[in-house]
């Protein structure tokens, strides 16, 4: 699999006149890849398609008449066996090494806590966004959830100035990533309508402070597993604390380190997405009507 492969479930819009779609970037977890994450979230895809069906009806009654478009890129960093937690190197015979289809958005450096390959991970995400002409929201799992929070932050108004200010005071502070300013202006790409974090976490190293200060204002749903032994609750809570109280939501599910796709938890996701995407648009449309009574 190519690291640049994008598993979109629908083709890119052929023209500006094509019916508007709700475009969501889906970011997989560490050691996963785009197609695998797609397979694991098909139930959510089905629920989203049912809630936002493609329709020929008046745009007044359908905010996204083109339906849903989910984009499943694969992270750019191919992981070696030694990069995968729990892998037993002693089981490898001689110089042989098993072929891996495991990928990461970055690799956390032991000791420093900095993210190796971070630039490349953000570049791949930016290219995925550009490939569909912009996105409306992002959903991520585990490391992909941490990346989803980064994306939401980077696309907020004024965030570029925050990065520049911190970097001017401390050169070790991570700068605003290359190409994102140009992408926002070219597409254009406005702030996201929503972000969803499943088993997510924040980056504690001071180098990434600009992503979280000021707090992320994009509506962000944090879904936390009470039995998650991979990402402990306090790490997920760290991300929650870096989101604005006015726009964040937190939901717990009685499970471990996975994306819950059952009816109840899928309903939570659908309700959140609808709240973020439909209510304001419907009110604006009604205000524009010339009602004869």
C-alpha positions as CSV (number, residue, x, y, z in Angstrom):
1,X,0.0,0.0,0.0
2,X,1.3,3.5,-0.8
3,X,1.6,5.8,2.1
4,X,-0.2,8.5,0.0
5,X,-3.2,6.3,-0.8
6,X,-6.5,7.8,0.1
7,X,-9.5,5.5,0.7
8,X,-12.2,7.9,-0.2
9,X,-15.7,6.3,-0.4
10,X,-16.8,8.7,-3.1
11,X,-15.1,10.4,-5.9
12,X,-13.9,14.0,-5.8
13,X,-16.6,16.5,-7.0
14,X,-16.2,16.9,-10.8
15,X,-17.2,20.6,-10.8
16,X,-18.2,23.4,-8.6
17,X,-21.9,22.9,-9.6
18,X,-22.0,19.3,-8.2
19,X,-24.4,18.9,-5.3
20,X,-22.7,19.8,-2.0
21,X,-21.4,16.9,0.1
22,X,-20.6,16.6,3.7
23,X,-16.9,15.8,3.5
24,X,-15.3,14.1,6.5
25,X,-11.7,13.2,7.0
26,X,-11.2,9.9,8.8
27,X,-7.8,9.4,10.5
28,X,-6.8,6.0,11.6
29,X,-4.8,5.0,14.7
30,X,-1.2,4.0,15.1
31,X,-0.3,0.7,13.4
32,X,-3.5,0.9,11.2
33,X,-4.0,2.1,7.7
34,X,-6.8,3.8,5.7
35,X,-8.5,0.7,4.3
36,X,-8.4,-1.1,7.7
37,X,-9.9,1.9,9.5
38,X,-12.6,2.0,6.8
39,X,-13.4,-1.6,7.4
40,X,-13.7,-1.0,11.2
41,X,-16.0,2.0,10.8
42,X,-18.4,0.7,8.1
43,X,-21.2,0.8,10.6
44,X,-20.6,4.5,11.2
45,X,-20.4,5.1,7.5
46,X,-23.7,3.4,6.9
47,X,-25.3,5.4,9.7
48,X,-23.9,8.7,8.3
49,X,-25.1,7.9,4.8
50,X,-28.6,7.2,6.2
51,X,-28.7,10.5,8.1
52,X,-27.3,12.5,5.2
53,X,-28.6,10.8,2.1
54,X,-27.9,12.2,-1.4
55,X,-31.1,13.8,-2.6
56,X,-32.6,15.8,-5.5
57,X,-34.8,17.7,-3.1
58,X,-34.6,21.5,-2.6
59,X,-31.3,22.5,-0.8
60,X,-33.6,24.2,1.7
61,X,-34.5,20.8,3.1
62,X,-31.1,19.2,2.7
63,X,-28.0,21.0,3.8
64,X,-25.8,18.5,1.9
65,X,-27.8,17.2,-1.2
66,X,-24.7,15.4,-2.4
67,X,-24.7,13.1,0.6
68,X,-21.6,12.0,2.5
69,X,-18.0,11.7,1.4
70,X,-15.6,10.0,3.8
71,X,-11.9,10.2,3.1
72,X,-9.6,7.5,4.6
73,X,-5.9,8.5,3.9
74,X,-3.1,6.2,5.1
75,X,-0.4,7.8,7.3
76,X,3.0,8.3,5.6
77,X,5.3,6.6,8.1
78,X,5.7,2.8,7.6
79,X,6.3,1.3,11.0
80,X,9.1,-1.2,11.6
81,X,8.5,-4.1,14.0
82,X,10.5,-2.3,16.6
83,X,8.1,0.7,16.3
84,X,5.1,-1.4,17.3
85,X,4.3,-1.7,21.0
86,X,4.4,-5.3,22.2
87,X,6.2,-6.7,19.2
88,X,8.7,-9.4,20.3
89,X,11.9,-9.0,18.3
90,X,13.2,-12.3,19.7
91,X,10.7,-14.2,17.5
92,X,12.4,-13.0,14.3
93,X,14.8,-15.5,12.9
94,X,18.1,-14.4,11.5
95,X,17.9,-11.2,9.4
96,X,14.3,-11.8,8.3
97,X,11.7,-9.2,9.1
98,X,8.0,-9.6,8.6
99,X,6.4,-7.3,6.0
100,X,4.3,-4.7,7.8
101,X,1.2,-2.8,6.6
102,X,1.3,-0.7,9.8
103,X,1.5,3.0,9.5
104,X,1.7,6.1,11.8
105,X,1.2,9.8,11.5
106,X,4.3,10.3,13.6
107,X,6.6,8.3,16.0
108,X,7.1,9.5,19.5
109,X,10.8,9.8,20.3
110,X,11.8,7.9,23.5
111,X,13.1,10.3,26.1
112,X,12.4,13.7,24.4
113,X,8.7,13.2,23.8
114,X,9.0,15.0,20.4
115,X,7.2,13.6,17.4
116,X,9.5,12.2,14.6
117,X,8.0,12.5,11.2
118,X,5.4,15.1,12.3
119,X,6.0,17.3,9.3
120,X,5.4,14.4,6.9
121,X,2.2,13.4,8.8
122,X,0.7,16.8,8.6
123,X,1.7,17.1,4.9
124,X,-0.1,13.9,4.1
125,X,-3.2,15.2,5.9
126,X,-3.1,18.5,4.1
127,X,-2.8,16.8,0.7
128,X,-5.8,14.6,1.6
129,X,-7.8,17.8,2.4
130,X,-6.7,19.4,-0.9
131,X,-7.6,16.3,-2.9
132,X,-11.3,16.8,-2.2
133,X,-11.3,20.6,-2.2
134,X,-11.7,21.0,1.5
135,X,-13.5,19.2,4.4
136,X,-16.3,20.0,6.8
137,X,-15.2,17.8,9.7
138,X,-12.7,15.2,11.0
139,X,-13.0,12.0,12.9
140,X,-10.0,10.2,14.4
141,X,-9.1,7.2,16.5
142,X,-6.2,7.1,19.0
143,X,-3.2,8.7,17.3
144,X,-5.6,9.7,14.5
145,X,-7.7,11.4,17.2
146,X,-4.8,13.4,18.4
147,X,-4.1,14.3,14.7
148,X,-7.8,15.3,14.4
149,X,-7.4,17.8,17.2
150,X,-4.3,19.2,15.4
151,X,-6.3,19.6,12.2
152,X,-9.2,21.4,14.0
153,X,-6.7,23.8,15.7
154,X,-4.7,24.5,12.5
155,X,-7.8,25.5,10.6
156,X,-9.2,27.9,13.2
157,X,-9.1,31.7,12.6
158,X,-6.1,33.4,14.2
159,X,-4.2,30.2,15.0
160,X,-1.4,31.0,12.5
161,X,-0.6,34.2,14.5
162,X,-0.4,32.2,17.7
163,X,2.2,29.9,16.2
164,X,4.2,32.8,14.9
165,X,4.1,34.6,18.2
166,X,5.3,31.6,20.2
167,X,7.9,30.7,17.7
168,X,9.4,34.2,17.7
169,X,9.8,33.9,21.5
170,X,11.1,30.3,21.5
171,X,12.6,28.8,18.4
172,X,12.0,25.3,19.7
173,X,8.3,25.9,19.5
174,X,6.7,24.1,16.5
175,X,6.1,26.6,13.6
176,X,2.8,26.8,11.7
177,X,3.2,23.9,9.2
178,X,4.2,24.5,5.6
179,X,1.5,24.7,3.0
180,X,-1.5,25.1,5.4
181,X,-1.8,28.9,5.0
182,X,-1.7,28.6,1.3
183,X,-4.3,25.7,1.3
184,X,-6.7,27.7,3.5
185,X,-6.6,30.6,1.1
186,X,-6.7,28.6,-2.1
187,X,-9.6,26.3,-1.5
188,X,-10.7,28.2,0.6
189,X,-10.8,26.0,3.7
190,X,-12.8,27.6,6.6
191,X,-12.7,26.4,10.2
192,X,-14.1,22.9,10.7
193,X,-17.7,22.5,11.7
194,X,-16.8,19.7,14.0
195,X,-14.2,17.2,15.1
196,X,-14.5,13.8,16.9
197,X,-11.9,12.1,19.0
198,X,-12.2,8.4,19.8
199,X,-9.7,7.4,22.5
200,X,-7.7,10.6,21.7
201,X,-5.0,12.4,23.6
202,X,-3.0,15.7,23.6
203,X,0.7,16.3,22.9
204,X,2.3,17.3,26.3
205,X,5.6,18.5,24.9
206,X,5.9,22.3,25.2
207,X,6.9,22.4,21.5
208,X,3.2,21.8,20.6
209,X,1.8,24.4,22.9
210,X,0.4,26.6,20.1
211,X,-2.1,23.9,19.1
212,X,-3.8,24.2,22.4
213,X,-3.3,27.7,23.7
214,X,-5.7,29.4,23.3
215,X,-8.1,26.4,23.7
216,X,-9.5,24.7,20.6
217,X,-12.8,26.4,19.8
218,X,-14.0,23.9,17.1
219,X,-16.9,21.8,18.4
220,X,-15.1,18.6,19.5
221,X,-16.7,15.4,20.7
222,X,-14.5,13.4,23.0
223,X,-15.4,9.7,23.2
224,X,-13.5,7.9,26.0
225,X,-13.5,4.2,26.8
226,X,-13.7,3.6,30.6
227,X,-11.8,0.3,30.1
228,X,-9.2,1.8,27.7
229,X,-5.8,0.4,28.9
230,X,-3.8,1.8,25.9
231,X,-4.7,5.5,26.2
232,X,-5.5,6.1,29.9
233,X,-8.4,8.4,30.8
234,X,-6.1,11.1,32.2
235,X,-4.4,11.4,28.8
236,X,-7.7,11.8,27.1
237,X,-8.8,14.2,29.7
238,X,-5.8,16.3,28.9
239,X,-7.2,16.8,25.4
240,X,-10.7,17.6,26.8
241,X,-9.1,20.3,29.0
242,X,-7.6,21.9,26.0
243,X,-10.9,22.4,24.3
244,X,-13.3,25.2,25.0
245,X,-15.9,24.4,27.6
246,X,-18.5,26.2,25.3
247,X,-18.0,23.8,22.4
248,X,-16.6,20.5,23.7
249,X,-18.6,17.4,24.6
250,X,-17.5,14.3,26.5
251,X,-19.1,10.9,26.2
252,X,-17.9,7.7,27.9
253,X,-18.5,4.2,26.6
254,X,-18.1,1.0,28.7
255,X,-15.4,-0.5,26.6
256,X,-11.7,-0.4,25.7
257,X,-9.5,0.9,23.0
258,X,-11.7,0.9,20.0
259,X,-14.3,2.9,18.1
260,X,-17.7,2.0,19.5
261,X,-20.1,1.4,16.5
262,X,-23.2,0.1,18.3
263,X,-26.5,1.8,17.8
264,X,-26.4,3.9,21.0
265,X,-22.9,5.3,20.4
266,X,-23.5,5.7,16.6
267,X,-26.5,7.8,17.7
268,X,-24.3,10.0,19.8
269,X,-22.1,10.7,16.8
270,X,-25.0,11.4,14.4
271,X,-26.6,13.7,16.9
272,X,-23.4,15.7,17.3
273,X,-22.7,15.9,13.6
274,X,-26.3,17.0,12.9
275,X,-26.2,19.6,15.6
276,X,-23.0,21.1,14.2
277,X,-23.9,21.0,10.5
278,X,-27.6,21.4,10.1
279,X,-29.2,23.7,12.7
280,X,-27.4,27.0,11.7
281,X,-27.8,26.3,8.0
282,X,-31.5,25.6,8.4
283,X,-32.1,28.8,10.3
284,X,-30.2,30.8,7.7
285,X,-32.3,29.3,4.9
286,X,-35.5,30.0,6.6
287,X,-34.5,33.6,7.2
288,X,-34.0,34.1,3.5
289,X,-37.5,32.8,2.6
290,X,-40.2,35.2,1.5
291,X,-43.1,33.6,3.4
292,X,-46.5,34.8,2.2
293,X,-48.2,34.9,5.6
